Amino acid sequence: MYMIKHNIIYCRWLLLVIITLTACKDDYLEFDYTDGAIRVESEIWKSDRHARGFLNNAYLGVPNRYSLDGNGALLASASDEAVNSNLNSSINVFNNGTWGSLRTFDDQYYNMYNYLRRTNLFLENAPTSAITPASDVPALMGEAYFLRALYHFELMKRYGAIILATQSFKLKEELDLPRNSLDEVVAQIVADCDEAAAVLTVSISDQSAGDKGRATQTAALALKARTLLYAASPLNNPSGDVAKWQKAVDAAKDVMDLGKHSLLTAAQPNVWTQLPNVWNYSTTAYNTEVIFASAADNVNTIELNNAPISYDGARGRTNPTQELVDAFEMRSTGKPITDPTSGYNSQNPYTDRDPRLGLFIILNDVSFKGKKVETFVGGKDNIPTNVNSTKTGYYLRKFLSESAAWGTGTQTNVRRPWVLFRYAEVLLNYAEALNEAQGPEPAVYASVNQVRARAGMPPLPAGLNQAQMRDRIHNERRVELCFEEHRFYDVRRWKKGEQFFNQPVSGMRITKTGNSFKYEPFPVENRFFSDNMYRFPIPQFELNNASKNLQQNSGW
């Protein structure tokens, strides 16, 4: 492992951390690089293999989000999408009012600055390194620019204004720096995305097999578009500056106009056998819908953590809420179930619904891995004495592969990544930004309706005003992107936390009599949200070891 060792008193990065003798933690001025030997930093840049390996090491900060607590928790359970069946999971601090600077979860503060240092070291040393041929250097630096933009975005979406790390600070330099403004952070992310896009391979389809999972031009442009969407949203744009929305429109359109990505489709109804491959990577690896994804792991823990409890001792961790289920519209009419003319029947609640409901959520009496799921009271997947039993009457289906096996003599893994960017999101980003910038233009309808048509849903009704279109786009994101960590941040950037996250979440109590079922919604869990929760708290550890310029986010 390659690293620079510093005296313990110098263990700090930027203005963030001074590691004490009693809290000995790897510091931001160290870097880990493993190839079976220990060398000084300068030797890395004298070798083509080591220099390239250092960049590969910088990719380790790319998020893989299938288990945030080490026990299968998804961020969905910190929003109104789901309840975690493990009531002792630390993810519940988001929901029960115990979240704070001394009790953080998924804060990523230390981690992202660690990887920012690695990317900056590469950017500073690559031009004079032994990378061969030298003509490879610009594209490799483009990958590092993308990673630097991504890691800054991961910080920005949590904390808002942050300290920009655009160089690998040395110990002798001034490390006590104030935060940059949010506009400055956005501008830096956009600039790095542009630097990356100018030199990178266009898309996954243009990469060789060994380069799949590395940054591309479309990945950089998709990150730019998402960043500008966040910057234009009410949380970060309280004055409602329309010009910021228009920048987000233009950035998303740049991805669309390249023509390198499209929705994964197949003839109906076969699309439902194909769409899971966006996440499972079984027969259509790195398909045209995937823009950028983390390294693919060959595992069955995603199924073990989330499948219904009767399936070889699975843990059923992510239990979708009734609120999410209710967001799926009626298929025939395309109307919300709250519309009296939608055709919804509360005692036959899953019939004629948006097909994505059955694709993303495991419902009672449906087949999974060749046998029926029983979430009715007393069914094999609803056993209160089993602490992992569903708390809502539902289980997660999205991400799960029925070809995976666990808990038996035969173990079968499935190779898949965490998908960070896919084309459906780009279309919805574009539609949202364009509606806010110009109103419900035909192009807004066209983008949303592409996503709906792929799902087998009718187009949106004509004649919607801007507010009505906003509501439909928000709901389309809620449905299409569920469990992919968008809801947690979407509700925050829309400044709707008090509306959606400060109320109980519900489930469906299902009772069986003969061959008939009765359905009754019931409250599952109280939730708490206050105004300060729009931003993450700076961990108290960082504040204690920084000087006056690092200030806590408001309300914490």
C-alpha positions in Angstrom: 0.0 0.0 0.0 1.3 3.4 -1.0 0.9 6.2 1.5 2.6 9.2 2.9 3.0 9.0 6.7 2.8 12.2 8.7 3.3 13.0 12.3 0.0 12.6 14.2 -0.2 16.3 14.9 -0.2 17.2 11.3 -3.1 14.9 10.5 -5.5 17.3 8.9 -6.9 18.2 5.5 -8.2 21.6 4.4 -9.5 23.0 7.7 -11.4 19.9 8.5 -9.7 17.5 10.9 -6.8 17.4 13.4 -6.5 13.8 14.5 -5.6 13.4 18.1 -3.7 10.7 19.8 -6.9 9.3 21.2 -8.8 9.5 17.9 -6.4 8.0 15.5 -8.1 7.9 12.0 -6.5 8.0 8.5 -6.1 11.6 7.6 -6.9 13.5 4.5 -3.3 14.1 3.7 -2.6 10.4 3.5 -3.5 8.4 0.5 -4.0 4.6 0.2 -2.7 2.9 -2.9 -2.3 -0.8 -2.9 -0.2 -2.9 -5.4 1.6 -5.2 -2.9 4.4 -2.8 -2.0 5.0 0.4 0.0 6.6 3.3 -1.8 7.0 7.0 -1.4 4.5 9.1 -3.4 7.0 10.3 -6.0 7.6 6.8 -7.1 4.0 6.4 -8.2 4.4 9.0 -11.0 7.5 7.3 -12.4 5.5 4.3 -13.4 2.8 4.0 -16.0 1.1 1.2 -14.1 1.3 2.9 -10.8 0.0 6.3 -12.1 -3.0 4.6 -13.8 -3.5 2.6 -10.6 -3.7 5.7 -8.6 -6.6 7.0 -10.7 -8.3 3.6 -10.4 -7.9 4.0 -6.6 -9.7 7.4 -6.9 -12.7 5.7 -8.4 -13.2 3.9 -5.1 -15.1 6.9 -3.8 -17.9 6.4 -6.4 -21.0 5.5 -4.3 -22.4 2.0 -4.2 -25.6 2.4 -2.2 -27.2 -1.0 -1.6 -26.4 -1.2 2.1 -25.8 2.1 4.0 -25.8 0.6 7.5 -24.0 -2.6 6.8 -27.2 -4.5 7.1 -29.1 -3.8 3.9 -30.6 -0.3 4.5 -31.4 1.8 1.5 -31.8 5.6 1.7 -35.4 5.0 0.6 -36.1 4.1 4.2 -35.2 7.6 5.3 -37.9 9.1 3.1 -41.6 8.4 2.6 -40.8 5.6 0.1 -40.1 2.8 2.7 -39.7 1.6 6.2 -36.7 -0.4 7.2 -37.7 -3.8 8.8 -34.8 -3.5 11.2 -36.2 -1.0 13.6 -32.8 -0.7 15.2 -31.1 0.4 12.0 -29.1 3.6 12.4 -30.9 4.9 9.2 -33.9 5.7 11.4 -32.2 8.7 12.9 -33.4 10.5 9.8 -37.0 9.7 10.7 -37.3 9.9 14.5 -35.9 13.3 15.4 -32.6 12.0 16.8 -30.4 13.1 13.8 -27.8 15.6 14.6 -24.2 16.6 14.5 -23.3 14.1 17.2 -25.5 11.4 15.6 -24.9 11.4 11.9 -25.6 8.9 9.2 -24.2 8.8 5.7 -22.6 12.2 6.2 -19.7 11.4 3.8 -17.9 14.6 4.9 -14.5 12.9 5.6 -14.9 10.3 2.8 -15.5 12.8 0.0 -12.7 15.1 0.9 -10.4 12.1 1.1 -11.3 11.2 -2.5 -11.1 14.8 -3.6 -7.5 14.8 -2.4 -6.8 11.7 -4.5 -8.3 13.1 -7.7 -6.3 16.4 -7.1 -3.1 14.5 -6.7 -3.7 12.8 -10.0 -4.5 16.0 -11.8 -1.4 17.7 -10.5 1.0 14.9 -11.3 -0.4 13.2 -14.4 1.0 15.8 -16.9 4.6 15.0 -15.9 4.1 11.3 -15.0 5.4 8.3 -16.9 1.9 7.5 -18.3 2.5 5.9 -21.7 1.6 6.9 -24.3 1.4 10.5 -23.3 -1.6 10.9 -25.6 -3.6 9.0 -23.0 -3.1 11.7 -20.3 -5.8 14.2 -21.4 -8.5 11.5 -21.2 -7.3 10.2 -17.9 -7.3 13.7 -16.5 -10.8 14.0 -17.9 -11.9 11.1 -15.7 -10.3 12.8 -12.7 -12.2 16.0 -13.5 -15.4 14.0 -13.6 -14.6 12.4 -10.2 -13.8 15.7 -8.7 -17.1 17.1 -9.9 -19.0 14.1 -8.6 -17.4 14.2 -5.1 -18.1 17.9 -4.8 -21.7 17.3 -5.8 -22.0 14.5 -3.2 -21.0 17.1 -0.6 -23.1 19.9 -2.1 -26.3 17.9 -2.1 -25.9 17.1 1.6 -24.4 20.3 3.0 -25.1 23.1 0.5 -22.2 25.6 0.5 -19.0 23.7 1.1 -15.2 24.3 0.9 -14.0 23.7 -2.6 -11.0 21.4 -2.9 -9.4 22.1 -6.2 -5.8 21.3 -5.2 -4.1 18.9 -2.9 -3.3 21.2 -0.1 0.1 20.9 1.6 0.7 21.1 5.3 2.5 24.4 5.2 -0.4 26.0 3.4 -3.3 27.9 5.0 -5.9 25.3 5.7 -8.4 27.4 7.6 -10.6 28.4 4.8 -14.2 29.6 4.7 -16.9 27.8 2.7 -17.4 28.8 -0.8 -20.8 30.1 -1.8 -23.3 27.7 -3.3 -23.0 29.5 -6.7 -19.3 29.1 -6.6 -19.6 25.4 -5.8 -22.0 24.9 -8.7 -19.8 26.8 -11.1 -16.8 24.6 -10.1 -18.7 21.4 -10.6 -20.0 22.7 -14.0 -16.4 23.7 -15.1 -15.0 20.3 -14.1 -17.8 18.5 -16.0 -17.1 20.7 -19.1 -13.4 19.9 -18.8 -14.2 16.2 -18.6 -16.8 16.2 -21.4 -14.3 17.8 -23.8 -11.8 14.9 -23.7 -13.7 11.8 -22.7 -15.1 8.9 -24.7 -18.6 9.9 -25.6 -20.6 7.1 -24.0 -20.6 3.5 -22.6 -21.3 2.2 -26.1 -18.1 3.7 -27.4 -15.9 2.1 -24.6 -14.0 -1.1 -24.9 -15.1 -3.9 -22.6 -12.4 -3.3 -20.1 -13.3 0.4 -19.7 -17.0 -0.1 -18.9 -17.7 1.7 -15.6 -15.3 4.5 -16.3 -16.4 8.1 -16.8 -17.6 9.3 -20.2 -18.7 12.5 -21.9 -22.4 11.7 -21.3 -21.7 10.9 -17.7 -20.1 14.3 -17.2 -23.0 16.0 -19.0 -25.6 14.1 -17.0 -23.8 15.2 -13.7 -23.7 18.8 -15.0 -27.5 18.6 -15.7 -28.3 17.2 -12.3 -26.2 19.8 -10.6 -27.8 22.6 -12.4 -31.3 21.2 -11.6 -30.4 21.2 -7.9 -29.1 24.7 -8.2 -32.3 25.9 -9.8 -34.6 24.3 -7.3 -36.4 26.2 -4.5 -34.0 25.1 -1.8 -31.0 26.6 -3.6 -32.8 29.2 -5.6 -35.3 30.9 -3.2 -35.7 33.9 -5.5 -37.0 31.7 -8.3 -34.4 32.9 -10.8 -35.7 31.5 -14.1 -32.3 31.8 -15.7 -31.0 29.0 -13.5 -33.8 26.8 -14.6 -32.9 27.5 -18.2 -29.3 26.5 -17.6 -30.6 23.1 -16.3 -32.8 22.8 -19.5 -29.9 23.4 -21.7 -27.6 21.0 -19.9 -30.1 18.1 -20.0 -30.8 18.8 -23.7 -27.1 18.5 -24.4 -27.2 14.9 -23.2 -30.4 14.2 -25.2 -29.0 15.7 -28.4 -25.9 13.5 -28.4 -28.3 10.6 -29.3 -26.1 8.1 -27.4 -28.6 7.0 -24.8 -32.2 6.0 -24.9 -34.8 4.2 -22.7 -34.4 0.4 -22.6 -37.4 -0.9 -24.4 -38.8 -4.0 -25.9 -42.1 -5.0 -27.3 -44.8 -4.9 -24.7 -45.2 -6.8 -22.4 -41.6 -8.1 -22.8 -40.2 -4.8 -21.6 -40.9 -6.1 -18.1 -38.5 -8.9 -18.6 -35.9 -6.4 -19.9 -36.1 -3.4 -17.7 -34.7 -5.1 -14.5 -31.5 -5.4 -16.5 -30.9 -1.7 -16.0 -29.9 -2.8 -12.5 -29.2 -6.5 -12.7 -26.9 -6.5 -15.7 -27.6 -10.1 -16.6 -28.3 -10.1 -20.4 -28.1 -6.5 -21.3 -25.0 -5.2 -19.5 -24.3 -1.6 -19.9 -27.3 -1.0 -22.0 -28.2 2.3 -23.6 -30.2 3.5 -20.7 -27.3 3.4 -18.3 -25.2 6.5 -18.4 -22.8 5.9 -15.5 -22.7 3.2 -12.8 -20.4 2.1 -10.0 -18.1 -0.9 -10.2 -20.2 -4.1 -10.6 -20.2 -6.5 -7.7 -20.9 -10.2 -8.0 -23.2 -10.7 -5.0 -26.5 -12.1 -3.8 -26.7 -9.9 -0.6 -29.1 -7.5 -2.3 -31.6 -10.3 -2.5 -30.8 -11.7 0.9 -31.3 -8.3 2.4 -34.5 -7.4 0.7 -36.5 -10.5 -0.5 -39.6 -11.6 1.5 -38.8 -13.5 4.7 -40.0 -16.9 3.5 -37.4 -17.0 0.7 -34.5 -18.9 2.3 -34.3 -16.7 5.3 -34.2 -13.3 3.5 -34.3 -10.2 5.7 -36.9 -8.2 3.9 -35.2 -4.9 4.8 -36.9 -2.4 2.5 -40.7 -2.2 3.0 -42.4 0.2 0.6 -45.0 2.5 2.1 -48.6 2.8 1.2 -47.9 6.4 0.3 -45.5 5.2 -2.5 -47.9 2.5 -3.6 -50.7 5.1 -3.9 -48.5 7.3 -6.2 -48.8 4.7 -9.0 -51.7 5.8 -11.2 -54.3 3.8 -13.0 -53.1 2.2 -16.2 -56.3 2.5 -18.3 -57.2 6.1 -17.5 -53.7 7.4 -16.6 -55.3 9.2 -13.6 -54.2 9.3 -10.0 -56.1 7.0 -7.7 -57.4 10.0 -5.8 -59.4 11.0 -8.8 -63.0 9.7 -8.4 -63.1 9.0 -12.2 -59.8 7.0 -12.2 -61.4 3.6 -11.9 -59.6 2.7 -8.7 -61.2 0.1 -6.4 -60.0 0.2 -2.8 -60.9 -3.5 -2.4 -59.1 -4.5 -5.6 -56.3 -2.1 -5.2 -53.6 -3.5 -7.5 -55.7 -4.2 -10.6 -55.2 -2.0 -13.6 -52.4 0.0 -12.0 -49.3 1.4 -13.6 -47.3 -1.7 -14.5 -44.3 -0.3 -12.7 -46.0 -1.0 -9.4 -45.6 -4.7 -9.9 -42.1 -4.3 -11.3 -40.8 -2.2 -8.4 -42.8 -3.5 -5.4 -43.6 -7.0 -4.3 -47.3 -7.2 -3.7 -49.4 -9.8 -1.9 -50.4 -12.9 -4.0 -47.8 -12.3 -6.8 -45.2 -14.7 -7.9 -41.6 -14.3 -6.9 -39.0 -16.9 -7.6 -41.7 -19.3 -8.7 -44.0 -19.2 -5.7 -46.7 -16.9 -4.3 -45.9 -14.1 -1.8 -48.1 -14.0 1.2 -48.2 -10.6 3.0 -51.7 -11.1 4.3 -52.1 -11.4 8.1 -50.8 -14.8 9.0 -49.2 -15.4 5.6 -45.7 -16.9 5.4 -44.3 -13.4 4.6 -46.2 -11.6 7.3 -45.2 -13.2 10.6 -45.0 -10.6 13.4 -42.8 -12.8 15.6 -40.2 -12.6 12.9 -38.4 -9.3 13.5 -37.6 -9.0 9.8 -41.2 -9.4 8.7 -42.7 -6.7 6.5 -43.9 -3.7 8.5 -46.1 -2.4 5.6 -47.5 -5.4 3.8 -45.0 -4.9 0.9 -41.5 -5.8 -0.1 -39.0 -4.3 -2.5 -38.7 -5.8 -6.0 -36.6 -3.2 -7.9 -32.9 -4.3 -8.0 -33.7 -7.9 -7.2 -32.8 -10.7 -9.5 -34.9 -13.9 -9.4 -31.8 -15.8 -10.7 -29.9 -15.1 -7.5 -29.8 -17.9 -4.8 -28.9 -17.7 -1.1 -29.4 -19.6 2.1 -29.3 -23.0 0.4 -26.6 -25.4 -0.7 -26.5 -23.5 -4.0 -25.3 -19.9 -4.0 -25.9 -17.9 -7.1 -24.6 -14.3 -7.4 -25.6 -11.6 -9.9 -23.1 -9.1 -11.2 -24.5 -5.6 -11.0 -23.5 -2.0 -10.0 -25.3 0.9 -8.4 -26.6 3.0 -11.4 -25.9 6.7 -10.7 -27.2 8.1 -13.9 -29.7 6.7 -16.4 -31.5 8.2 -19.3 -35.0 8.2 -17.8 -33.8 10.7 -15.2 -32.3 13.0 -17.8 -35.7 13.1 -19.6 -37.5 14.0 -16.3 -34.8 16.5 -15.4 -35.3 18.2 -18.7 -39.1 18.2 -18.4 -39.0 19.6 -14.9 -36.6 22.4 -15.7 -38.3 23.3 -19.0 -41.7 23.5 -17.2 -40.2 25.9 -14.6 -38.4 28.0 -17.2 -41.1 28.2 -19.9 -44.2 26.4 -18.7 -45.8 23.2 -20.1 -44.4 23.4 -23.6 -44.9 20.5 -26.0 -41.3 19.3 -25.3 -42.2 18.9 -21.6 -45.1 16.6 -22.6 -42.9 14.7 -25.0 -40.2 14.0 -22.5 -42.5 12.8 -19.7 -44.6 10.8 -22.1 -41.5 8.9 -23.3 -41.0 7.6 -19.8 -44.7 6.8 -19.4 -45.0 5.1 -22.8 -42.1 2.8 -22.0 -44.0 1.8 -18.8 -47.2 1.2 -20.8 -48.9 4.3 -19.4 -51.1 6.7 -21.4 -49.8 10.2 -22.1 -50.5 13.1 -19.8 -53.7 14.9 -20.5 -53.5 18.0 -22.7 -54.1 21.5 -21.2 -52.3 21.2 -17.9 -51.1 24.5 -16.5 -47.7 25.0 -15.0 -48.6 24.0 -11.5 -50.5 20.9 -12.6 -47.6 19.9 -14.8 -45.2 20.4 -11.9 -47.3 18.0 -9.8 -47.4 15.4 -12.5 -43.6 15.6 -13.1 -42.9 15.3 -9.4 -45.1 12.2 -9.2 -43.5 10.7 -12.3 -40.1 11.1 -10.6 -41.5 9.5 -7.5 -42.7 6.5 -9.4 -40.0 6.0 -12.1 -37.0 6.7 -9.8 -38.2 5.1 -6.6 -35.6 3.6 -4.3 -32.8 5.2 -6.4 -32.2 7.9 -3.8 -33.9 10.7 -5.7 -36.9 11.0 -3.5 -34.8 11.8 -0.4 -33.1 14.7 -2.1 -36.0 15.7 -4.5 -38.3 16.5 -1.6 -35.6 18.6 0.0 -34.7 20.6 -3.1 -38.4 21.2 -3.7 -38.7 22.5 -0.1 -41.5 20.1 0.6 -40.0 18.3 3.6 -42.7 19.4 6.0 -45.4 18.3 3.6 -44.1 14.8 2.9 -41.6 13.8 5.6 -43.3 15.2 8.8 -46.2 12.8 9.0 -46.8 9.2 9.6 -46.2 6.6 6.9 -48.7 3.8 6.3 -49.0 0.2 5.2 -51.7 -2.1 4.0 -53.2 -4.7 6.4 -54.5 -7.5 4.3 -56.8 -10.2 5.7 -57.7 -13.4 3.9 -61.1 -15.1 4.1 -61.4 -18.2 1.9 -60.0 -17.0 -1.5 -60.9 -13.3 -0.9 -58.8 -10.5 0.5 -59.8 -7.4 2.5 -57.5 -4.3 2.4 -57.2 -1.8 5.1 -54.6 1.0 5.3 -53.0 1.5 8.7 -50.4 3.8 10.2 -47.0 2.2 10.6 -44.5 4.7 11.8 -44.5 8.4 12.9 -42.0 10.6 11.1 -40.4 13.9 12.1 -39.0 16.6 9.9 -38.0 20.2 10.7 -36.6 23.1 8.7 -32.9 22.4 9.6 -33.2 18.9 8.0 -33.0 20.3 4.5 -29.3 20.2 5.0 -27.1 17.6 6.7 -25.4 18.7 9.9 -21.6 19.1 9.8 -20.3 16.3 12.0 -19.4 17.7 15.4 -16.1 15.9 15.2 -15.1 18.1 12.2 -16.2 21.2 14.0 -14.3 20.3 17.2 -11.1 19.9 15.2 -11.4 22.9 12.9 -11.0 26.5 13.6 -13.4 29.4 13.4 -14.1 29.4 9.7 -16.0 26.1 9.6 -19.5 26.9 10.9 -22.4 24.6 11.5 -25.4 24.5 9.1 -28.3 26.6 10.4 -30.5 24.9 13.0 -28.0 22.3 14.1 
